[in-house]
Amino acid sequence: MNIGGTKMKFNKWTLGLAAVGAVSLTSVAQAEEKMNVLQTAMTSTTISGYVDTSMQWNFGTGDNHLPTYAFGGSSKADGFNLNVVQLSIAKPLDESEWAAGYRADLWFGPDAATLATTSPFGTTSDVAIRQAYVALRTPVGNGIDWKIGVFDGIIGYETLTDGDNPNMTRSYGFTIEPKTQTGLLGTYRFCDVVTASFGVADTVGPTINARSFNGNPATANYSESEKTYTGSLAFTAPSNMGWLAGSTLYAGFIAGFSPTSTPNTTPFDPTTSGGIQNNYYIGTTLATPVAGLKVGAAIDYAHIRGGSGNVPGVVPILPAVGDQNVNNAYAYDLYVSYQATEKMSLHGRAEYYRATVVGGSAAAQKGNNEVTALTATIQYDLWQNVLSRLEIRWDHSEDPQYGNATLPANRLKNATMIAANFIYKF
């Protein structure tokens, strides 16, 4: 039967109801057409996620004075932890020239509060939007893939997804990197070897829809048009390079404004206005002639000037005094991973971290800190869909304050912990 030029098939029950006027074949056809569109959309939509838990024991006493790396701290010491639950709903881009899709990653649990991707006037809670963006492709050259919305920061050796990292605990390099941004990001693949990304965002994050002028142009640090810029360049060794095939070299930056800085009454003056933040990163992962063995290295540098903003979670910032308030944080990391058997892998990380604050009182200067850390992890995939690992970590601080001049002077110089991590992926 043709309705509106479209050939439709109806079952006998539907035709019988139409014959007695109980239903309209046109309305049935429209309902079936809408249902087919919905079914097509749902067929290409994926639902996934994970539940991340851990058990942790910190040696000795003084758990209120633990190192300040991301997603760690005293709240997880000496006990059982729910870290985070992630629920992901996505429609990936297909191979068409004008492909479209989306992704939404929702976080639930204590790590969601730490991520702090709240709106400018929201409050931090155990529910957070990690990512939420529309994905588009434009057929320019090999095709540019776009993300519009909230997306993960593009620099770093480690990611927000715990199970994708070689170790359970995060590095100091990860700690000083911006985690999420709100903006537009484009990625272009020149060939199998070279890929580049460039984007513009409101701020360095993580506050969703934040502005460089703190939402109040009357007390603005910067003009309404000021934005944050990010870019990266990645090189992947081709298959004809022997045992080096698949090795990567990655460099990137995020440069802009921190939404957490206090507005200054002198707008447009970078020597007195606060909140300028620049992050730079370079890292590599190298295959080796030894089967299953990979090594990596990463360098992170964060620079913040002025205001009351800070390198996230690590170092306090003094009130701006001319251009004398400069905060610099450096992190150097070495990684090694070995796939010993089909189910067992071994991972190690060595790192050196240093942060400095220029200007202010001698007491505030004591906030400078220097930390060395070693982490060893063994992963054994015993259960299906479960990532299970055991980790031991040692942090040594040359300054027992761990970068916070307001904490007691008896802060531990050596902090050792052992933890077990279980992540179910669905």
N, C-alpha and C positions, 0 to 999 in steps of 0.2 A: 504494500500500500504506500502511495506517495502522499506526503504532507509537506506543503511548502517547498516542493521540489526535492525533498529528501525521502529516500526509500526506507520505510520503517517496518519492522517485524513485530507483531503483537501475538501473545498467546491467546488461546480460545477463551479463557476466562475474561481477559480484558475486552475482547471483541463482544462477548456476551453482555458485559456491563454497559458497553457503548450502545448496543442495540436497544436497550431499554432506557437509555438516557441517563444512566447512573454516573457515567464518566464521559469526558470529552477526549477523543483521540488526540486532539491537538495538545491538550494539557499533559496527557500521558507522554506524548512524544517529547515535549519540552522538558519534562521531569527526567526522562530517560537520557536525553542529551546532556543535561546538567550532571547527572550521575556518572555518565561516561567520562566527562571532563574531570570530575572529582576523582574518579578511580584512576585515570591516567596520571594525575598529579600525585596521588598517594602512592602509586606504584614506584615512582622515581624518588620518593622521600624515604630517607633512612632515619631510624631512631637508634641511638647507641649511647654509651656512657660507661661509668665505672663507679665503684664504691671503694674508697681509699681509707684503710685503717692502719694503726700501728700500735706497738707496745714499746715503751722506752724506759731505760734505767740510766740515770746519771750518777756517776761515781761521786762519793763524798757528800758534803753538805754545801749549802750556799746556793741553792737552785734559783734564788732571786737574782743572781748575778751571772747569768749565762750569756754566751755569745749572741749577737744580735743579727744572725743571718735570717733570711726570709723564711717564713712559715715555721720557725723554730721557737725557742724561748722557753721560759719557765712554765708556761701553761701546759706544755706537753711532757714535762719532766716527770720521771718516776710514776708512770701509770699507763693506762690504756687510753687510746685516742681514736675518735672519729676525725679524720682529717678533712675530707670533702667528699661529696657526692656530685657527680657531673651527669647532667642529662643533655644530650645533644640531638637536635632535630635539624636535618639538612637535606637539601636537594643539590647535589654537586653539579657543576657545569658539565654538559655533554660535549661532544666533538663538533657541534654545529658552529657556524661562523658567528651567529648572533645568540649564543647560548645565554641562558639566565638561570639563576638559582639563588639559594640563600643558606645561611647557617645561623643557628642559635645555640650557644653553649650556656647552660644555666648551672650555677654552683649553689650547693646547700651545705651548711656546716661551718665549723670555726674558720677554716681557711677562706671561706667566702667573705667573712667579716674582715679578714686581713687583707684580702684583695682590694676591698673598698672601692668598687666601681659604682659608687652612688651617684645620683644626680646632684647638681650643685646645691639643692636645698633639701636633699634627702638625708637619712641617717644610716650609718653603717649597721648592717644586720647579718644574720647567718644565711641570707639569701642574696645572691649577686648575679648580675649578667657579666659573664666572662667575655663572650663575643656575641654579637648580633649584627649581621651585615647582609646586604643584598649583593650577590655576585653577578657580574655581567662580563660579556666578552664583546670586543669590537674588532672587526676583521681588518686590522691595520698590520701589514706585513705578515708575520707569523701569528698575529692575534695578541691583543692586550687584554689580560684578565684583570678586572676591577673588583675592589671591595669597597662598599659604601656603608658606613655605620661604625660599629665598635669592633675592633680587631686587636689581636695580640701584637705587642711590640715586635719589630722585625729583627732586632739584634740579640745576640747571645748564643752561647753554646748549649744552654739548658732551656727548657720550656716550662710553661705553667702546668702541663700534664706530667704529673709525677712519674707515671709508669713509662714515659718515653725518655726519661733521664737515666744515665748510668748509675747514679746513686740516689738514695732516698732523700737525704737532706740536701738543701740547696747550697750553692757556693756563694762567696762574697761577691763575685762578679755578677751573678744573677741578682743578688740583693740590690745592687746599685743601679740596675737597668730599669727603665720604664717597662711596666707590665702590659698595659693596654692603652689604646688611644681611640679617639672618636674623629673620624675623618674620611679621606678618600685615598686609596692605595692602588697603584697600578703595577702589574708585573708583566715583563716582556722577556720571552725566551728567544735570544738571538740564534742559538743553535744548541746542540746537546751539551756543549761545554760552558756557555756563558748565559747567565740569567741576571736581569737587573730589576730592581723595584724602586719606585719613587712615590712619595705621598705627601699630603698636606693634612694637618690635623689641628684641632682647636688648641690643645696644650700637649705637654708630654704625658698627661694622664695622671692618675687613672679616672678622675671624676668625669662622668659622662656628660657631654654637652657643656663642659666648662668653657670659660673664655679667658683670654689673657688679661682682660680688664676686670676680672673677678665679679662679673655680672653687674657692676655699678660704675658706669662711665664717669660719674661725678667724682669718684675717688680712684680713677683708673691708673694702673701702672703704665699701660700702653694703649695705643689706639685700638678701636674696634676691629680694624683690619689686620692686626698682628696675628700671625699664625705660627704653628710649629711645622718643621719640615723634616722628612725622614727619607733615607735612601740606602740601598745596599747593592752589592755586586758579588755574584757567586760564580766560582769556576769549579767544574767537575771534570776529573781526569777521564778521558775516553777509554773505551775497551781495548784499544790497541796499545795502551801504555803498560801492558803486562800486569805485575802484581800491584802497581799503583792505581789501576783502574778503579773508579768509584771514589777516589780520594777527593776531598773538597777543600777549597779555600774561600773564606767568606769575610767580607768587610762591610760595615754599615755605620750609620750615625742617626741620631735623633737630636735635633737642636730647636729649642723654642722656649716655652714659658711654663712655669709650674703654677697650677691653680691654687696651691696651698700657701703661696706667699702673701704676706700682709700688704694691702695697698699702701702706696706712698703718696704723699701730697704733691710730689713733683713729677707729674707724668712726662713721658717721652724722654727722660734723662737716664740713660743706662748707668750712669755713675752713682745715682742715688736711688733709683727705683729697683725693687727686688724681683726675684723670681726668674732670672735668666738661667736656663739649664741646658747643658750640652752633654751628650753621651756619645762616645766613640768606641767601636768594637772591631777587633779582627780575630779570626779563629780558623783553625784547620783541623780536619780529621784525616789521618793518613792510614791507608792499608799498608801492610808489611809483607815481606816474603814468607813469614810464618803464618800458616793457615789459621784463621780465627782470631788473629791478633791485630788490634788497631790502637793507634796512639793519637792523642789530640792535644791541642794547646789553644789558649784563649787569653786575650788581653782586653781589659775593660778600663775605660777612663771616664770619670764623671766630673763635671765642672759646674759649680753653681755660684752665682755672684749676687749678693745683696738680699734683702728681704728676710723673712723668717721662715722661708722654705728650707728644705733639707734634702740631702741624699737619702732616699727612702729607708727608714728604719735603722739608720746606722749612725750618722754624725749630726750633732746639733749645729745650727747656724746662728751666728751673732747678728744683732741689729746692724743694718748697713751704716758704715761710716765712710762717706765718700766712695772711693773705689777700693778701699782696703779690705773689705770683707770678701774673701775668695775662699771657696771650699773646693778642695780637690780630693778625689778618691781614686785609687789605683788598685786593680786586682789582676793578678797573674795566676793562671791555672794550667796545670798539666793533667792529662787524663790517659788512662790505659785500660783497655778492655780485652778480655780473652774468652772466646767461646770454647770452653774446655770439652764439653760433650753436647749432645743434642739438647739436653735439658738444663745443663749447668753452665753459668758464665761468671767470670770474676771481673771486678771493676775497682779501679783505684783513682784517687784524685789527690793532688798536692797543690796547695795554694798559698800565696803571699798577698796580704792586703795592707794597704796603708792609706790613711786619710789625714788631711791637714786642714786647719782653719787659720787664716791669716788675719791679724788685727784683734783688738779687744784685750781683756785683762789676762794676767798670767794664769788665773784659775780657769778661764775659758780655754786658754791654750792647752791646758792639760787634757782637754777633750780629744786632742790628736791621738790616734791609736795605730798600732802596728800589730798585725796578727799573722801567725803561721798556722796552717791547718792541714791535717792528713785524714783521709777517709778511705776505708776499705769496705767493699760490699761483695757478698756472694749471693747469687740468685739461682734458685733451683725451681723449675716449673714442675711441681709435683701434681697439682690438680689442674684439670682442664679449665681454661679461661681465667686462671688465677696466677697473678705474678706474686711470688713469695721470695723475700730476701732478708738477709741478716746483715747488719751494718755496725761498724765501730768507727767512731770519730773522735779526734783529739784536736782541740784548739788551744793555742798558746798565745797570750797577749803580752807584749812588752809593756803595755800600760794596763794594769788590772782594771781600770775604769771601762775598758772596751768602748772607748770613745764617748762616754757620757760623764761630764764633769760633775753632775749633780748627784751621782750615785755614791754609796759609801766607798771609802778608800780600801776596804778589805775585800773588794771584788776579786774573784778567783783569777789567777794568772793562767792556770791550766784547767781546762774543762774536758772531761772524757765521758762519752756516752756510748751505750750499746742499744740497738733497736732492732725490732723485727717489723716488717712491712708486708701487708697482705692487700692486694688490689684485685677485685673481681671486675672483669670487663664484660660488658654485654652489648 
